[in-house]
Each structure stands twice: as C-alpha cells, then as structure tokens.
Amino acid sequence: MSAVWTAKEAEGNLARLLEQARTVGPQRIKDATGIYVLKIEDDFTKPDAAESLLKLRPKS
C-alpha cells in the first residue's frame, strides 16, 4: 500500500495497519506534525534457529 494513512484512519484501523506493515511493508501515517513511518523489525530477543540447532547437535 503506497497510500498515506491519516492519523484518524490509523487509529480506527490499528489491526489492519499492523497487518499491512507486517505483510506489505512500511506504512506511512500523516498528522498535523508530520509523517510517521511504521515498520516491523525482527524480534532479536528470540534465540536464533541456527544457534538453537547447534546446541542440540550430538557432542562427539
């Protein structure tokens, strides 16, 4: 979605806004003070899959 959300639209459609940020890409929200960009970042608090698998490998 390349359109810019208004602050009112973003407020009324938060679930849709978050879903589109996750699936489509960064979402832009405009209000009287400027344009804000909402984007999803990786959750680095979760262990890396490769590191987890390495810990489970046989120790021979």
mmJSON file of the N, C-alpha and C atoms, coordinates in Angstrom:
{"data_MODEL":{"atom_site":{
"group_PDB":["ATOM","ATOM","ATOM","ATOM","ATOM","ATOM","ATOM","ATOM","ATOM","ATOM","ATOM","ATOM","ATOM","ATOM","ATOM","ATOM","ATOM","ATOM","ATOM","ATOM","ATOM","ATOM","ATOM","ATOM","ATOM","ATOM","ATOM","ATOM","ATOM","ATOM","ATOM","ATOM","ATOM","ATOM","ATOM","ATOM","ATOM","ATOM","ATOM","ATOM","ATOM","ATOM","ATOM","ATOM","ATOM","ATOM","ATOM","ATOM","ATOM","ATOM","ATOM","ATOM","ATOM","ATOM","ATOM","ATOM","ATOM","ATOM","ATOM","ATOM","ATOM","ATOM","ATOM","ATOM","ATOM","ATOM","ATOM","ATOM","ATOM","ATOM","ATOM","ATOM","ATOM","ATOM","ATOM","ATOM","ATOM","ATOM","ATOM","ATOM","ATOM","ATOM","ATOM","ATOM","ATOM","ATOM","ATOM","ATOM","ATOM","ATOM","ATOM","ATOM","ATOM","ATOM","ATOM","ATOM","ATOM","ATOM","ATOM","ATOM","ATOM","ATOM","ATOM","ATOM","ATOM","ATOM","ATOM","ATOM","ATOM","ATOM","ATOM","ATOM","ATOM","ATOM","ATOM","ATOM","ATOM","ATOM","ATOM","ATOM","ATOM","ATOM","ATOM","ATOM","ATOM","ATOM","ATOM","ATOM","ATOM","ATOM","ATOM","ATOM","ATOM","ATOM","ATOM","ATOM","ATOM","ATOM","ATOM","ATOM","ATOM","ATOM","ATOM","ATOM","ATOM","ATOM","ATOM","ATOM","ATOM","ATOM","ATOM","ATOM","ATOM","ATOM","ATOM","ATOM","ATOM","ATOM","ATOM","ATOM","ATOM","ATOM","ATOM","ATOM","ATOM","ATOM","ATOM","ATOM","ATOM","ATOM","ATOM","ATOM","ATOM","ATOM","ATOM","ATOM","ATOM","ATOM","ATOM","ATOM"],
"id":[1,2,3,4,5,6,7,8,9,10,11,12,13,14,15,16,17,18,19,20,21,22,23,24,25,26,27,28,29,30,31,32,33,34,35,36,37,38,39,40,41,42,43,44,45,46,47,48,49,50,51,52,53,54,55,56,57,58,59,60,61,62,63,64,65,66,67,68,69,70,71,72,73,74,75,76,77,78,79,80,81,82,83,84,85,86,87,88,89,90,91,92,93,94,95,96,97,98,99,100,101,102,103,104,105,106,107,108,109,110,111,112,113,114,115,116,117,118,119,120,121,122,123,124,125,126,127,128,129,130,131,132,133,134,135,136,137,138,139,140,141,142,143,144,145,146,147,148,149,150,151,152,153,154,155,156,157,158,159,160,161,162,163,164,165,166,167,168,169,170,171,172,173,174,175,176,177,178,179,180],
"type_symbol":["N","C","C","N","C","C","N","C","C","N","C","C","N","C","C","N","C","C","N","C","C","N","C","C","N","C","C","N","C","C","N","C","C","N","C","C","N","C","C","N","C","C","N","C","C","N","C","C","N","C","C","N","C","C","N","C","C","N","C","C","N","C","C","N","C","C","N","C","C","N","C","C","N","C","C","N","C","C","N","C","C","N","C","C","N","C","C","N","C","C","N","C","C","N","C","C","N","C","C","N","C","C","N","C","C","N","C","C","N","C","C","N","C","C","N","C","C","N","C","C","N","C","C","N","C","C","N","C","C","N","C","C","N","C","C","N","C","C","N","C","C","N","C","C","N","C","C","N","C","C","N","C","C","N","C","C","N","C","C","N","C","C","N","C","C","N","C","C","N","C","C","N","C","C","N","C","C","N","C","C"],
"label_atom_id":["N","CA","C","N","CA","C","N","CA","C","N","CA","C","N","CA","C","N","CA","C","N","CA","C","N","CA","C","N","CA","C","N","CA","C","N","CA","C","N","CA","C","N","CA","C","N","CA","C","N","CA","C","N","CA","C","N","CA","C","N","CA","C","N","CA","C","N","CA","C","N","CA","C","N","CA","C","N","CA","C","N","CA","C","N","CA","C","N","CA","C","N","CA","C","N","CA","C","N","CA","C","N","CA","C","N","CA","C","N","CA","C","N","CA","C","N","CA","C","N","CA","C","N","CA","C","N","CA","C","N","CA","C","N","CA","C","N","CA","C","N","CA","C","N","CA","C","N","CA","C","N","CA","C","N","CA","C","N","CA","C","N","CA","C","N","CA","C","N","CA","C","N","CA","C","N","CA","C","N","CA","C","N","CA","C","N","CA","C","N","CA","C","N","CA","C","N","CA","C","N","CA","C","N","CA","C","N","CA","C"],
"label_alt_id":[null,null,null,null,null,null,null,null,null,null,null,null,null,null,null,null,null,null,null,null,null,null,null,null,null,null,null,null,null,null,null,null,null,null,null,null,null,null,null,null,null,null,null,null,null,null,null,null,null,null,null,null,null,null,null,null,null,null,null,null,null,null,null,null,null,null,null,null,null,null,null,null,null,null,null,null,null,null,null,null,null,null,null,null,null,null,null,null,null,null,null,null,null,null,null,null,null,null,null,null,null,null,null,null,null,null,null,null,null,null,null,null,null,null,null,null,null,null,null,null,null,null,null,null,null,null,null,null,null,null,null,null,null,null,null,null,null,null,null,null,null,null,null,null,null,null,null,null,null,null,null,null,null,null,null,null,null,null,null,null,null,null,null,null,null,null,null,null,null,null,null,null,null,null,null,null,null,null,null,null],
"label_comp_id":["MET","MET","MET","SER","SER","SER","ALA","ALA","ALA","VAL","VAL","VAL","TRP","TRP","TRP","THR","THR","THR","ALA","ALA","ALA","LYS","LYS","LYS","GLU","GLU","GLU","ALA","ALA","ALA","GLU","GLU","GLU","GLY","GLY","GLY","ASN","ASN","ASN","LEU","LEU","LEU","ALA","ALA","ALA","ARG","ARG","ARG","LEU","LEU","LEU","LEU","LEU","LEU","GLU","GLU","GLU","GLN","GLN","GLN","ALA","ALA","ALA","ARG","ARG","ARG","THR","THR","THR","VAL","VAL","VAL","GLY","GLY","GLY","PRO","PRO","PRO","GLN","GLN","GLN","ARG","ARG","ARG","ILE","ILE","ILE","LYS","LYS","LYS","ASP","ASP","ASP","ALA","ALA","ALA","THR","THR","THR","GLY","GLY","GLY","ILE","ILE","ILE","TYR","TYR","TYR","VAL","VAL","VAL","LEU","LEU","LEU","LYS","LYS","LYS","ILE","ILE","ILE","GLU","GLU","GLU","ASP","ASP","ASP","ASP","ASP","ASP","PHE","PHE","PHE","THR","THR","THR","LYS","LYS","LYS","PRO","PRO","PRO","ASP","ASP","ASP","ALA","ALA","ALA","ALA","ALA","ALA","GLU","GLU","GLU","SER","SER","SER","LEU","LEU","LEU","LEU","LEU","LEU","LYS","LYS","LYS","LEU","LEU","LEU","ARG","ARG","ARG","PRO","PRO","PRO","LYS","LYS","LYS","SER","SER","SER"],
"label_asym_id":["A","A","A","A","A","A","A","A","A","A","A","A","A","A","A","A","A","A","A","A","A","A","A","A","A","A","A","A","A","A","A","A","A","A","A","A","A","A","A","A","A","A","A","A","A","A","A","A","A","A","A","A","A","A","A","A","A","A","A","A","A","A","A","A","A","A","A","A","A","A","A","A","A","A","A","A","A","A","A","A","A","A","A","A","A","A","A","A","A","A","A","A","A","A","A","A","A","A","A","A","A","A","A","A","A","A","A","A","A","A","A","A","A","A","A","A","A","A","A","A","A","A","A","A","A","A","A","A","A","A","A","A","A","A","A","A","A","A","A","A","A","A","A","A","A","A","A","A","A","A","A","A","A","A","A","A","A","A","A","A","A","A","A","A","A","A","A","A","A","A","A","A","A","A","A","A","A","A","A","A"],
"label_entity_id":["1","1","1","1","1","1","1","1","1","1","1","1","1","1","1","1","1","1","1","1","1","1","1","1","1","1","1","1","1","1","1","1","1","1","1","1","1","1","1","1","1","1","1","1","1","1","1","1","1","1","1","1","1","1","1","1","1","1","1","1","1","1","1","1","1","1","1","1","1","1","1","1","1","1","1","1","1","1","1","1","1","1","1","1","1","1","1","1","1","1","1","1","1","1","1","1","1","1","1","1","1","1","1","1","1","1","1","1","1","1","1","1","1","1","1","1","1","1","1","1","1","1","1","1","1","1","1","1","1","1","1","1","1","1","1","1","1","1","1","1","1","1","1","1","1","1","1","1","1","1","1","1","1","1","1","1","1","1","1","1","1","1","1","1","1","1","1","1","1","1","1","1","1","1","1","1","1","1","1","1"],
"label_seq_id":[1,1,1,2,2,2,3,3,3,4,4,4,5,5,5,6,6,6,7,7,7,8,8,8,9,9,9,10,10,10,11,11,11,12,12,12,13,13,13,14,14,14,15,15,15,16,16,16,17,17,17,18,18,18,19,19,19,20,20,20,21,21,21,22,22,22,23,23,23,24,24,24,25,25,25,26,26,26,27,27,27,28,28,28,29,29,29,30,30,30,31,31,31,32,32,32,33,33,33,34,34,34,35,35,35,36,36,36,37,37,37,38,38,38,39,39,39,40,40,40,41,41,41,42,42,42,43,43,43,44,44,44,45,45,45,46,46,46,47,47,47,48,48,48,49,49,49,50,50,50,51,51,51,52,52,52,53,53,53,54,54,54,55,55,55,56,56,56,57,57,57,58,58,58,59,59,59,60,60,60],
"pdbx_PDB_ins_code":[null,null,null,null,null,null,null,null,null,null,null,null,null,null,null,null,null,null,null,null,null,null,null,null,null,null,null,null,null,null,null,null,null,null,null,null,null,null,null,null,null,null,null,null,null,null,null,null,null,null,null,null,null,null,null,null,null,null,null,null,null,null,null,null,null,null,null,null,null,null,null,null,null,null,null,null,null,null,null,null,null,null,null,null,null,null,null,null,null,null,null,null,null,null,null,null,null,null,null,null,null,null,null,null,null,null,null,null,null,null,null,null,null,null,null,null,null,null,null,null,null,null,null,null,null,null,null,null,null,null,null,null,null,null,null,null,null,null,null,null,null,null,null,null,null,null,null,null,null,null,null,null,null,null,null,null,null,null,null,null,null,null,null,null,null,null,null,null,null,null,null,null,null,null,null,null,null,null,null,null],
"Cartn_x":[0.852,0.0,0.886,0.8,1.637,0.907,-0.357,-1.132,-0.657,-0.936,-0.592,-1.865,-1.788,-2.911,-3.028,-4.242,-4.406,-4.309,-4.042,-3.955,-5.282,-6.384,-7.721,-7.925,-7.519,-7.623,-6.771,-5.566,-4.657,-5.229,-5.788,-6.373,-7.562,-8.395,-9.581,-9.324,-8.146,-7.812,-6.466,-6.213,-4.89,-4.512,-5.422,-5.103,-4.738,-5.489,-5.202,-3.874,-3.618,-2.364,-1.17,-1.256,-0.165,0.013,-1.092,-1.02,-0.362,-0.726,-0.135,1.335,1.714,3.136,3.912,3.287,3.947,4.007,2.926,2.844,3.205,2.909,3.125,4.427,4.696,5.885,5.562,6.517,6.317,5.045,4.346,3.119,3.359,2.849,3.03,1.74,1.909,0.782,1.046,0.09,0.275,-0.665,-0.111,-0.936,-0.425,-0.903,-0.564,0.919,1.617,3.023,3.997,3.502,4.405,3.93,4.832,4.538,5.409,4.764,5.44,5.441,6.472,6.576,6.559,5.641,5.535,6.101,7.119,7.69,7.9,7.96,8.159,9.648,10.167,11.548,11.563,12.625,12.789,12.844,12.347,12.406,13.718,14.709,16.03,16.122,15.016,15.028,14.838,14.358,14.175,15.489,15.781,17.041,17.044,18.21,18.395,18.211,17.478,17.199,18.49,19.44,20.7,21.46,21.498,22.181,21.498,20.17,19.419,19.726,19.779,20.086,21.511,22.453,23.837,23.956,23.172,23.21,22.665,21.786,21.172,21.965,23.008,23.756,24.497,24.721,25.458,26.879,27.328,28.694,29.618,30.203,31.065,32.511],
"Cartn_y":[-1.185,0.0,1.234,2.032,3.223,4.46,4.318,5.446,5.826,7.038,7.523,7.494,6.863,6.829,8.174,8.597,9.742,9.194,10.066,9.625,9.007,9.58,9.064,7.663,7.455,6.126,5.111,5.506,4.603,4.228,5.206,4.959,3.999,4.174,3.346,1.979,1.78,0.527,-0.02,0.004,-0.381,-1.805,-2.742,-4.129,-4.241,-3.575,-3.597,-2.905,-1.801,-1.064,-1.941,-2.633,-3.506,-4.683,-5.268,-6.388,-5.959,-4.781,-4.303,-3.964,-3.465,-3.205,-4.513,-5.579,-6.882,-7.553,-7.449,-8.202,-7.398,-6.107,-5.275,-4.487,-3.957,-3.132,-1.912,-1.013,0.17,0.944,1.417,2.188,3.618,4.575,5.987,6.543,7.292,7.89,9.383,10.181,11.636,12.296,13.236,14.091,15.52,16.399,17.823,18.103,17.208,17.453,16.818,15.948,15.325,13.955,13.229,11.877,10.913,9.907,8.871,7.585,6.779,5.514,4.385,3.445,2.266,1.09,0.447,-0.729,-1.811,-3.037,-4.174,-4.512,-4.77,-5.202,-6.606,-7.331,-8.665,-8.577,-9.62,-9.709,-10.391,-9.604,-10.136,-10.744,-10.737,-11.35,-12.859,-13.342,-14.775,-15.388,-16.612,-17.241,-17.522,-17.415,-17.706,-19.203,-19.587,-21.001,-21.789,-21.231,-21.935,-22.178,-21.193,-21.363,-22.431,-22.46,-23.462,-24.865,-25.039,-26.347,-26.781,-25.852,-26.182,-26.685,-26.129,-26.564,-27.98,-28.395,-29.714,-30.808,-30.444,-31.427,-32.392,-33.603,-34.599,-34.115,-34.33,-33.933,-35.136,-35.316,-36.489,-36.138],
"Cartn_z":[0.0,0.0,0.0,-1.014,-1.097,-0.576,-0.239,0.267,1.664,2.052,3.381,4.23,5.381,6.304,7.005,7.303,8.199,9.622,10.574,11.965,12.402,11.952,12.306,11.725,10.46,9.834,10.582,10.936,11.641,13.006,13.677,14.997,14.902,13.898,13.75,13.134,12.541,11.851,12.302,13.588,14.089,13.689,13.819,13.469,11.992,11.132,9.687,9.388,10.046,9.871,10.237,11.38,11.809,10.848,10.397,9.456,8.146,7.648,6.39,6.57,7.729,7.985,7.971,8.476,8.524,7.162,6.37,5.118,3.872,3.871,2.684,2.777,3.964,4.15,4.983,5.141,5.975,5.596,6.623,6.436,6.896,6.141,6.462,7.069,8.154,8.861,8.965,8.492,8.479,9.477,10.248,11.093,10.95,11.776,11.647,11.876,12.554,12.87,11.887,11.004,10.037,9.596,8.968,8.506,9.301,9.859,10.633,9.817,9.974,9.248,10.265,10.055,10.907,10.139,10.717,10.071,11.12,10.671,11.553,11.581,12.772,12.922,13.491,13.222,13.786,15.302,15.953,17.409,17.787,18.138,18.433,19.829,20.587,21.91,21.814,20.668,20.468,20.008,20.447,20.028,18.525,17.941,16.525,16.299,15.264,14.978,14.769,14.049,13.788,15.098,15.968,17.253,18.09,18.07,18.829,18.324,17.005,16.436,16.764,16.75,17.085,18.525,19.42,20.819,20.982,20.08,20.156,19.435,18.711,17.921,18.848,18.364,19.167,19.453,20.629,21.038,20.89,19.719,19.539,19.436],
"occupancy":[1.0,1.0,1.0,1.0,1.0,1.0,1.0,1.0,1.0,1.0,1.0,1.0,1.0,1.0,1.0,1.0,1.0,1.0,1.0,1.0,1.0,1.0,1.0,1.0,1.0,1.0,1.0,1.0,1.0,1.0,1.0,1.0,1.0,1.0,1.0,1.0,1.0,1.0,1.0,1.0,1.0,1.0,1.0,1.0,1.0,1.0,1.0,1.0,1.0,1.0,1.0,1.0,1.0,1.0,1.0,1.0,1.0,1.0,1.0,1.0,1.0,1.0,1.0,1.0,1.0,1.0,1.0,1.0,1.0,1.0,1.0,1.0,1.0,1.0,1.0,1.0,1.0,1.0,1.0,1.0,1.0,1.0,1.0,1.0,1.0,1.0,1.0,1.0,1.0,1.0,1.0,1.0,1.0,1.0,1.0,1.0,1.0,1.0,1.0,1.0,1.0,1.0,1.0,1.0,1.0,1.0,1.0,1.0,1.0,1.0,1.0,1.0,1.0,1.0,1.0,1.0,1.0,1.0,1.0,1.0,1.0,1.0,1.0,1.0,1.0,1.0,1.0,1.0,1.0,1.0,1.0,1.0,1.0,1.0,1.0,1.0,1.0,1.0,1.0,1.0,1.0,1.0,1.0,1.0,1.0,1.0,1.0,1.0,1.0,1.0,1.0,1.0,1.0,1.0,1.0,1.0,1.0,1.0,1.0,1.0,1.0,1.0,1.0,1.0,1.0,1.0,1.0,1.0,1.0,1.0,1.0,1.0,1.0,1.0,1.0,1.0,1.0,1.0,1.0,1.0],
"B_iso_or_equiv":[0.0,0.0,0.0,0.0,0.0,0.0,0.0,0.0,0.0,0.0,0.0,0.0,0.0,0.0,0.0,0.0,0.0,0.0,0.0,0.0,0.0,0.0,0.0,0.0,0.0,0.0,0.0,0.0,0.0,0.0,0.0,0.0,0.0,0.0,0.0,0.0,0.0,0.0,0.0,0.0,0.0,0.0,0.0,0.0,0.0,0.0,0.0,0.0,0.0,0.0,0.0,0.0,0.0,0.0,0.0,0.0,0.0,0.0,0.0,0.0,0.0,0.0,0.0,0.0,0.0,0.0,0.0,0.0,0.0,0.0,0.0,0.0,0.0,0.0,0.0,0.0,0.0,0.0,0.0,0.0,0.0,0.0,0.0,0.0,0.0,0.0,0.0,0.0,0.0,0.0,0.0,0.0,0.0,0.0,0.0,0.0,0.0,0.0,0.0,0.0,0.0,0.0,0.0,0.0,0.0,0.0,0.0,0.0,0.0,0.0,0.0,0.0,0.0,0.0,0.0,0.0,0.0,0.0,0.0,0.0,0.0,0.0,0.0,0.0,0.0,0.0,0.0,0.0,0.0,0.0,0.0,0.0,0.0,0.0,0.0,0.0,0.0,0.0,0.0,0.0,0.0,0.0,0.0,0.0,0.0,0.0,0.0,0.0,0.0,0.0,0.0,0.0,0.0,0.0,0.0,0.0,0.0,0.0,0.0,0.0,0.0,0.0,0.0,0.0,0.0,0.0,0.0,0.0,0.0,0.0,0.0,0.0,0.0,0.0,0.0,0.0,0.0,0.0,0.0,0.0],
"pdbx_formal_charge":[null,null,null,null,null,null,null,null,null,null,null,null,null,null,null,null,null,null,null,null,null,null,null,null,null,null,null,null,null,null,null,null,null,null,null,null,null,null,null,null,null,null,null,null,null,null,null,null,null,null,null,null,null,null,null,null,null,null,null,null,null,null,null,null,null,null,null,null,null,null,null,null,null,null,null,null,null,null,null,null,null,null,null,null,null,null,null,null,null,null,null,null,null,null,null,null,null,null,null,null,null,null,null,null,null,null,null,null,null,null,null,null,null,null,null,null,null,null,null,null,null,null,null,null,null,null,null,null,null,null,null,null,null,null,null,null,null,null,null,null,null,null,null,null,null,null,null,null,null,null,null,null,null,null,null,null,null,null,null,null,null,null,null,null,null,null,null,null,null,null,null,null,null,null,null,null,null,null,null,null],
"auth_seq_id":[1,1,1,2,2,2,3,3,3,4,4,4,5,5,5,6,6,6,7,7,7,8,8,8,9,9,9,10,10,10,11,11,11,12,12,12,13,13,13,14,14,14,15,15,15,16,16,16,17,17,17,18,18,18,19,19,19,20,20,20,21,21,21,22,22,22,23,23,23,24,24,24,25,25,25,26,26,26,27,27,27,28,28,28,29,29,29,30,30,30,31,31,31,32,32,32,33,33,33,34,34,34,35,35,35,36,36,36,37,37,37,38,38,38,39,39,39,40,40,40,41,41,41,42,42,42,43,43,43,44,44,44,45,45,45,46,46,46,47,47,47,48,48,48,49,49,49,50,50,50,51,51,51,52,52,52,53,53,53,54,54,54,55,55,55,56,56,56,57,57,57,58,58,58,59,59,59,60,60,60],
"auth_comp_id":["MET","MET","MET","SER","SER","SER","ALA","ALA","ALA","VAL","VAL","VAL","TRP","TRP","TRP","THR","THR","THR","ALA","ALA","ALA","LYS","LYS","LYS","GLU","GLU","GLU","ALA","ALA","ALA","GLU","GLU","GLU","GLY","GLY","GLY","ASN","ASN","ASN","LEU","LEU","LEU","ALA","ALA","ALA","ARG","ARG","ARG","LEU","LEU","LEU","LEU","LEU","LEU","GLU","GLU","GLU","GLN","GLN","GLN","ALA","ALA","ALA","ARG","ARG","ARG","THR","THR","THR","VAL","VAL","VAL","GLY","GLY","GLY","PRO","PRO","PRO","GLN","GLN","GLN","ARG","ARG","ARG","ILE","ILE","ILE","LYS","LYS","LYS","ASP","ASP","ASP","ALA","ALA","ALA","THR","THR","THR","GLY","GLY","GLY","ILE","ILE","ILE","TYR","TYR","TYR","VAL","VAL","VAL","LEU","LEU","LEU","LYS","LYS","LYS","ILE","ILE","ILE","GLU","GLU","GLU","ASP","ASP","ASP","ASP","ASP","ASP","PHE","PHE","PHE","THR","THR","THR","LYS","LYS","LYS","PRO","PRO","PRO","ASP","ASP","ASP","ALA","ALA","ALA","ALA","ALA","ALA","GLU","GLU","GLU","SER","SER","SER","LEU","LEU","LEU","LEU","LEU","LEU","LYS","LYS","LYS","LEU","LEU","LEU","ARG","ARG","ARG","PRO","PRO","PRO","LYS","LYS","LYS","SER","SER","SER"],
"auth_asym_id":["A","A","A","A","A","A","A","A","A","A","A","A","A","A","A","A","A","A","A","A","A","A","A","A","A","A","A","A","A","A","A","A","A","A","A","A","A","A","A","A","A","A","A","A","A","A","A","A","A","A","A","A","A","A","A","A","A","A","A","A","A","A","A","A","A","A","A","A","A","A","A","A","A","A","A","A","A","A","A","A","A","A","A","A","A","A","A","A","A","A","A","A","A","A","A","A","A","A","A","A","A","A","A","A","A","A","A","A","A","A","A","A","A","A","A","A","A","A","A","A","A","A","A","A","A","A","A","A","A","A","A","A","A","A","A","A","A","A","A","A","A","A","A","A","A","A","A","A","A","A","A","A","A","A","A","A","A","A","A","A","A","A","A","A","A","A","A","A","A","A","A","A","A","A","A","A","A","A","A","A"],
"auth_atom_id":["N","CA","C","N","CA","C","N","CA","C","N","CA","C","N","CA","C","N","CA","C","N","CA","C","N","CA","C","N","CA","C","N","CA","C","N","CA","C","N","CA","C","N","CA","C","N","CA","C","N","CA","C","N","CA","C","N","CA","C","N","CA","C","N","CA","C","N","CA","C","N","CA","C","N","CA","C","N","CA","C","N","CA","C","N","CA","C","N","CA","C","N","CA","C","N","CA","C","N","CA","C","N","CA","C","N","CA","C","N","CA","C","N","CA","C","N","CA","C","N","CA","C","N","CA","C","N","CA","C","N","CA","C","N","CA","C","N","CA","C","N","CA","C","N","CA","C","N","CA","C","N","CA","C","N","CA","C","N","CA","C","N","CA","C","N","CA","C","N","CA","C","N","CA","C","N","CA","C","N","CA","C","N","CA","C","N","CA","C","N","CA","C","N","CA","C","N","CA","C","N","CA","C","N","CA","C","N","CA","C"],
"pdbx_PDB_model_num":[1,1,1,1,1,1,1,1,1,1,1,1,1,1,1,1,1,1,1,1,1,1,1,1,1,1,1,1,1,1,1,1,1,1,1,1,1,1,1,1,1,1,1,1,1,1,1,1,1,1,1,1,1,1,1,1,1,1,1,1,1,1,1,1,1,1,1,1,1,1,1,1,1,1,1,1,1,1,1,1,1,1,1,1,1,1,1,1,1,1,1,1,1,1,1,1,1,1,1,1,1,1,1,1,1,1,1,1,1,1,1,1,1,1,1,1,1,1,1,1,1,1,1,1,1,1,1,1,1,1,1,1,1,1,1,1,1,1,1,1,1,1,1,1,1,1,1,1,1,1,1,1,1,1,1,1,1,1,1,1,1,1,1,1,1,1,1,1,1,1,1,1,1,1,1,1,1,1,1,1]
}}}
